[in-house]
C-alpha cells in the first residue's frame, strides 16, 4: 500500500515542474482538462459535441502559453458522467470550469470559448468573476434564441421551438443522422477535408445530449449578465450562409446583443464559417494573439 502522503507529494512535485497544481489532481464528473505548454494561462473551451482537438493547430501556432484544454463529458466519445441529457448542462459545466481554475491555482486566466464554449466562458466570467481575467467568444451570441424568433423574442417565447429542436436532435439515429450531421457541418466548415474530425466528434456524442445542449443554448439569455462583466471581452463572428441577413444587419445584431458590455471588442471575420480556427486560421491566430497580449 502506498503511503498516504505520496499522492500529495507527487502533486507538489508536478506543480514545481509545470508551474502550478497538476491537472491530474482535479477530479470531475462533468469535465476533464489537459494541460499543454508553459507561460500565461489560457483556458480553451470547445463547442457542442466537440473535442479539444479543435484547438490543436492553434496551440501549435501560438506557443509561450500554458493551455488548459477542457473536454466536456459526453462530447466526442467521452463518457457523459453527470452530464445527463435529462438535466441542466451549461451552468453545472461552467461551475466546474470555475472550480478547476480555483483548484489549479490559476490567477484570472484568459478564457477562450468556441460556440457553446463561448457561452460557457461568459457564464464563468459573469457568475464567477474571480475566475476570469479576460474572455474571447468565438462565434456565439449571448442569447442564441433571438436567431430563432422575431424581434423581441425572449427565452420563454422561444422555448417551444427549442423543445422541438431538442426532441428532433435526440431522435436522430443511424444513416439519417449521419447525413444530417454531414450536411450541417458543410455549413460550418468550408474545406471538406477539415470536416471529418468535427463530424466524427458529433457522431460520437449522444444525440440526446446534443439536443439538450442546443435547447439550453437557445433558452439561455446572458444579455443581462453582461452588465456584471468588467473584464476585457473580444467577440469574433461570421455571417453563415444559412442566415438570411446581410453582414450589416448581423453586425447590428451583435452590437445590440453585447451592448451590456461596453468594453466588448466585436470583430467580423470574413471568408469563414462557424469553425473560424479552421477556415481562417491566420485571422483567428492574429486576433487571439492580440487578445492574449492585451492589445
C-alpha positions in Angstrom: 0.0 0.0 0.0 1.3 3.5 -0.9 1.9 5.9 2.0 -0.9 8.3 2.4 1.3 11.3 1.8 2.6 10.0 -1.6 -0.2 11.4 -3.8 0.1 14.9 -2.2 3.9 14.7 -2.6 3.5 13.8 -6.3 1.1 16.7 -6.8 3.6 19.1 -5.2 6.5 17.8 -7.4 4.4 18.2 -10.6 3.4 21.7 -9.6 7.1 22.6 -9.3 7.7 21.1 -12.8 4.7 22.6 -14.6 4.4 25.9 -12.7 1.1 25.1 -11.0 -1.1 22.4 -9.5 -1.3 19.3 -11.7 -4.4 18.9 -13.8 -4.4 15.2 -12.9 -5.2 16.2 -9.3 -8.6 17.6 -10.5 -11.5 15.2 -10.5 -14.8 16.0 -12.0 -17.7 14.0 -13.4 -18.6 16.9 -15.8 -15.2 17.9 -17.4 -11.6 16.8 -17.8 -8.7 19.1 -18.5 -5.4 18.5 -20.3 -2.5 21.0 -19.8 -0.1 21.9 -22.6 2.9 24.2 -22.6 4.2 26.8 -20.2 3.5 30.5 -19.8 0.4 32.7 -19.0 -2.7 30.5 -18.5 -5.3 30.2 -21.2 -8.4 28.0 -20.8 -9.7 26.7 -24.2 -13.3 25.5 -24.3 -14.7 23.8 -27.4 -18.3 23.9 -28.7 -21.2 21.4 -28.7 -20.2 17.8 -29.4 -16.6 19.0 -30.0 -13.3 17.6 -28.8 -10.4 19.7 -27.5 -8.7 18.5 -30.7 -10.3 21.5 -32.5 -7.6 23.7 -30.8 -4.6 21.6 -31.8 -3.4 23.8 -34.7 -4.0 27.0 -32.6 -1.9 25.7 -29.7 0.9 24.6 -32.0 0.9 28.0 -33.8 0.9 30.1 -30.6 3.4 28.7 -28.1 4.6 30.5 -24.9 1.3 29.9 -23.1 0.1 27.3 -20.8 -3.1 26.0 -22.3 -5.8 24.2 -20.3 -7.9 22.2 -22.8 -11.4 21.5 -21.5 -13.3 18.3 -22.6 -17.0 18.4 -21.7 -18.1 14.9 -20.5 -20.4 13.3 -23.0 -19.0 15.1 -26.0 -16.8 13.5 -28.7 -16.9 10.0 -27.2 -16.1 10.9 -23.6 -18.5 9.2 -21.1 -21.2 11.6 -20.1 -20.7 11.2 -16.3 -23.1 13.7 -14.6 -23.9 15.4 -17.9 -27.2 13.6 -18.4 -29.4 14.7 -21.3 -32.3 14.9 -18.8 -30.7 17.6 -16.6 -29.1 21.0 -16.9 -25.8 21.2 -18.6 -24.4 24.7 -19.2 -24.4 26.1 -15.7 -23.1 23.0 -13.9 -20.3 22.7 -16.5 -19.4 26.4 -16.1 -19.3 25.9 -12.4 -16.9 23.0 -12.8 -14.6 25.1 -15.1 -14.6 27.8 -12.4 -13.8 25.2 -9.8 -10.9 23.8 -11.9 -9.5 27.3 -12.2 -9.6 27.7 -8.4 -8.3 24.3 -7.6 -5.4 24.6 -10.1 -4.4 27.9 -8.6 -4.8 29.9 -11.9 -4.8 33.6 -11.4 -7.6 35.0 -13.6 -6.6 33.2 -16.8 -7.8 34.1 -20.3 -10.9 32.2 -21.3 -11.4 31.3 -25.0 -14.6 29.6 -26.0 -15.9 28.5 -29.4 -19.7 28.3 -29.9 -21.2 26.6 -26.8 -17.7 27.1 -25.3 -18.2 30.9 -25.7 -21.4 30.6 -23.7 -19.6 28.7 -21.0 -16.9 31.4 -20.9 -19.5 34.1 -20.5 -21.2 32.1 -17.7 -17.9 31.6 -15.9 -16.9 35.3 -16.2 -20.3 36.7 -15.2 -21.1 34.3 -12.3 -17.5 33.6 -11.1 -15.8 37.0 -11.7 -12.7 35.9 -9.7 -12.1 33.1 -12.2 -11.6 35.1 -15.4 -9.0 37.7 -16.4 -10.4 38.2 -20.0 -12.8 36.5 -22.3 -12.9 35.7 -26.0 -16.1 34.4 -27.5 -15.7 32.7 -30.9 -18.9 33.0 -33.0 -21.7 33.0 -30.3 -24.3 35.4 -29.3 -25.2 35.9 -25.6 -28.7 34.9 -26.5 -28.8 32.4 -29.4 -32.6 32.2 -29.1 -33.0 35.6 -30.8 -32.0 34.0 -34.0 -34.9 31.5 -33.7 -37.7 34.1 -33.4 -38.9 37.5 -34.4 -37.6 40.8 -32.8 -38.4 40.8 -29.2 -38.0 37.1 -28.8 -37.5 36.0 -25.2 -36.2 32.8 -23.6 -39.8 32.0 -22.6 -41.3 32.7 -26.0 -38.7 30.6 -27.9 -38.8 27.6 -25.5 -41.3 25.6 -27.6 -39.1 25.9 -30.6 -36.1 24.9 -28.5 -38.0 21.9 -27.2 -38.9 20.8 -30.7 -35.3 21.0 -31.9 -34.2 19.1 -28.8 -36.6 16.3 -29.5 -35.7 16.2 -33.2 -32.0 16.0 -32.4 -32.4 13.4 -29.8 -34.5 11.2 -32.1 -32.0 11.2 -35.0 -30.1 8.0 -35.5 -28.3 5.8 -38.0 -27.6 6.8 -41.5 -30.2 9.6 -41.4 -28.3 11.1 -38.5 -25.0 10.9 -40.3 -26.5 12.6 -43.3 -27.9 15.4 -41.2 -24.5 15.9 -39.3 -22.6 15.9 -42.6 -25.0 18.5 -44.1 -24.8 20.6 -41.0 -21.0 20.5 -40.9 -20.9 21.6 -44.5 -22.4 24.9 -43.3 -19.8 25.2 -40.5 -16.5 24.2 -42.1 -15.5 25.3 -45.6 -12.9 22.7 -46.6 -14.4 19.2 -46.9 -11.2 17.6 -45.6 -11.4 19.5 -42.4 -15.0 18.4 -41.7 -14.0 14.8 -40.9 -13.0 15.3 -37.3 -15.9 17.5 -36.3 -18.3 15.0 -38.0 -16.7 12.1 -36.1 -16.9 14.1 -32.8 -20.6 14.8 -33.3 -21.4 11.2 -34.2 -19.6 10.1 -31.1 -21.8 12.3 -29.0 -25.1 11.0 -27.6 -27.7 12.8 -29.8 -29.9 13.4 -26.7 -27.1 15.3 -25.0 -26.5 17.3 -28.2 -30.2 18.1 -28.2 -30.1 19.2 -24.5 -27.1 21.4 -25.3 -29.0 23.0 -28.2 -32.1 23.5 -26.1 -30.1 25.3 -23.3 -28.2 27.5 -25.8 -31.5 28.7 -27.3 -33.2 29.3 -24.0 -30.3 30.9 -22.1 -30.2 34.7 -22.2 -27.0 36.1 -20.9 -27.5 39.7 -22.1 -28.4 40.9 -18.6 -25.4 39.1 -17.1 -23.1 41.0 -19.4 -23.5 44.1 -17.2 -21.7 42.1 -14.4 -18.6 41.6 -16.6 -15.9 44.1 -16.3 -13.0 42.1 -17.8 -11.8 42.6 -21.4 -14.1 40.9 -23.9 -13.4 40.1 -27.5 -16.1 38.6 -29.8 -15.4 37.1 -33.2 -18.3 36.4 -35.5 -19.0 35.3 -39.1 -22.0 35.5 -41.4 -23.2 31.9 -42.0 -24.8 31.2 -45.4 -27.9 29.8 -43.6 -28.8 33.2 -42.0 -31.0 35.4 -44.3 -29.3 38.6 -43.1 -26.8 40.9 -44.6 -23.4 41.5 -43.0 -24.6 44.9 -41.9 -27.8 43.5 -40.3 -25.9 40.8 -38.5 -23.3 43.3 -37.3 -26.1 45.4 -35.8 -27.5 42.3 -34.0 -24.1 41.5 -32.5 -23.6 45.1 -31.4 -27.0 45.3 -29.7 -26.6 41.8 -28.2 -23.3 42.8 -26.5 -24.4 46.3 -25.6 -24.4 45.4 -21.9 -20.6 45.0 -22.1 -19.4 48.3 -23.5 -15.8 47.1 -23.3 -16.6 44.4 -25.9 -14.4 44.4 -29.0 -16.5 42.9 -31.7 -14.8 41.7 -34.8 -16.2 40.2 -38.0 -14.1 37.5 -39.6 -14.6 37.4 -43.4 -14.4 34.3 -45.6 -15.1 32.0 -42.8 -17.8 29.7 -41.5 -18.5 28.7 -37.9 -15.2 27.0 -37.2 -13.1 30.1 -37.6 -9.9 28.4 -36.4 -10.2 26.0 -39.4 -11.5 28.4 -42.1 -9.5 31.5 -41.3 -6.5 30.3 -39.2 -4.3 33.3 -39.9 -7.0 35.8 -39.0 -8.0 33.8 -36.0 -4.5 33.5 -34.6 -3.9 37.2 -35.2 -7.0 38.1 -33.2 -6.1 35.6 -30.5 -2.5 36.8 -30.3 -3.7 40.4 -29.9 -6.3 39.4 -27.3 -3.8 37.4 -25.2 -1.3 40.3 -25.4 -3.9 42.7 -24.2 -3.7 44.8 -27.4 
